[in-house]
Amino acid sequence: MGILEVKNVNKRFGGLQALGDVNLSVAENTCHAIIGPNGAGKSTLLNCFVGKLIPDTGSVMFDGQSVLGRTPHEINQMGISRVFQTPEIFGDLSVLENMMIPIFAKRDGAFRMHAIENMHNEKEIVEAAEQMLEEMNMADKRHMHSASMSRGDKRRLEIGMCLSQQPRLLLLDEPTAGMARADTNNTIDLLKQIKDERDITIAIIEHDMHVVFSLADRITVLAQGTPLVEDDPENIKGNPKVREAYLGEAA
Amino acid sequence: MLGLNKKDTTLLIIVAALTLLAPFILNPFPTESGLAQFNAGYPDLMQRFVIFGIFAIGFNILFGLTGYLSFGHAAFLGVGSYSAVWMFKLLSMNVIPAIILAVIISGLFAVLIGYVSLRRSGIYFSILTLAFAQMSFNLAYSVLTPITNGETGLQLTLEDPRVLGQSATADGSIPVTNLFGAEMRSTYEMAVGPWAFQFNMGYYLCAIIMLVSFYLAIRIFRSPFGMMLRAIKSNQTRMSYTGLNPRPYTLAAFVISGMYAGLAGGLMASMDPLAGAERMQWTASGEVVLMTILGGAGTLIGPVLGAGFIKYFENIFSKINDNILHGWFAFMPDGLEDFVVTILHPFIGKGWHLTLGILFMLVVIFLPGGLVEGGQRIARLFRGKKSDDKSDEATQSTPAE
């Protein structure tokens, strides 16, 4: 029984069957990659995990509880964090403030009226944020305006913000999209380190095969909304069905 | 001090000094001099400065922090005024219960309007708040006449019960608003040489309440809650995927700013116990938006500056007429004098809106951060010269390495 269980999920947009009978099981403390050509339904599937979309039929269970019908913030509070294709950070705020907000959310829940409380009394939060920045190698940037950082640093910050909440499942939506080679390699190293050092399950959507084969323990190939194969990385590489789906070659 | 950092404490002390010494600062010209008309140190206007300051400080908590632009905040001002006047009619002429009721009722009203309006963001939110405010205005004018006294406006009468006070004074007139006996209208005049300074009880009550509101606003700005509100303005998607629910945060900010508006409305009624529907009109809502943007949205002191600026223009600039202009330009030859006065005519007196509009446009175009940004630029200009000197020294010393 995996930490994330997807059963018979269907999603239709008008005449387009975006997802058809998707079954997927992500085992705890592994890195599970979902790959597939453009329009295969990868992002649609991910959006079903976080409450942005609700499937027409089927179920999505996280740790034995259904996530369907819950709002994104409720799902996050269950222990799922998401990294977006374009880094979503609080651009108007400083890097340190960016890091403090998820820690507040973890401690205080979805809403707390701390309007007159003093930030000086929140030492534990500030310390936790500083420590996380240290781990992300961003301590020197703590007072920077986060919107003015490079794409790679924004990604690093976003991943750090997700990790600071100690999620059980981390969802990555094309974490290296639009990045320079050096930034991509840095991100891969960071993710590898996270995978090795933490008890965390990672589900990743990715186009870049270099990234996928560096990280994944298990790979699901999605084509036209249905899972084609699910296997270990070595077996995926040589699978003729996968080559066909990607390259249109006759097997 | 008081849980503020050094910079904020300095700001609070400066604002406190400015407001408490306002009767001196706003009266720089001797009473008999030709410039006396630019004096703003009379009780009526000073009260308006601080009351609209409170209104704008509250508005800034919503608009400056969360970015939700409400076009209906005058509704809360009006609700506050009506509540306060009802308190004067039914309970007593003491201003404290009136102000408390004004804040509570406008807060409840804000919960209602905010709950519905905050389902949308951006322009739709603005339109919803505008619609609610106009609805309140029209209701106050017509259907709700038993509560609001319609077009005439709500006024005190000799028949009011005032259960804890008296319906009429011994000499048969309507009692005046007071704070445990100290009359709001009582003014002490101090003559120093050719100057006359006026110290008004009502003004000082408003000023102290404004300072408390300002202090609270600083605390809110610097609190974790304030940070969450800025996060909402910055990125709502990240906010909800971080496990935070933006809705109660925005509603709390909306209600707080509504209560600030209600407080301002209650104070207005305490200074002059009548309330009319026009206080809720959309022009009044627009005015507080102008004040906040002109001063600098999202800054602490900006809204107060903006409120002072606009109220000064409204009351002082509008009083300049052609005769005064002729007086100023009397040194010119007749033809030229008439010409200059004709050119300036549309900008003064009733045309003060034109001057204000031009100034507003200039500020928005050249100083997007409002008057505060202007101040910062000037400060940087002075500081920049000093730091340039330092960097010169630095560059001179570096080649030695």
Interface residues (C-beta under 8 A of the other chain):
Chain A: V50 T71 P72 H73 N76 Q77 S81 R82 F84 E88 I89 F90 G91 D92 L93 E97 M100 I101 P102 F104 A105 K106 G109 A110 F111 R112 M113 H114 A115 I116 E117 N118 M119 H120 E122 I125 M161 Q165
Chain B: G3 L216 R219 I220 R222 S223 P224 F225 G226 M227 M228 R230 A231 K233 S234 N235 T237 R238 M239 S240 Y241 T242 G243 L244 N245 P248 Y249 A252 I256
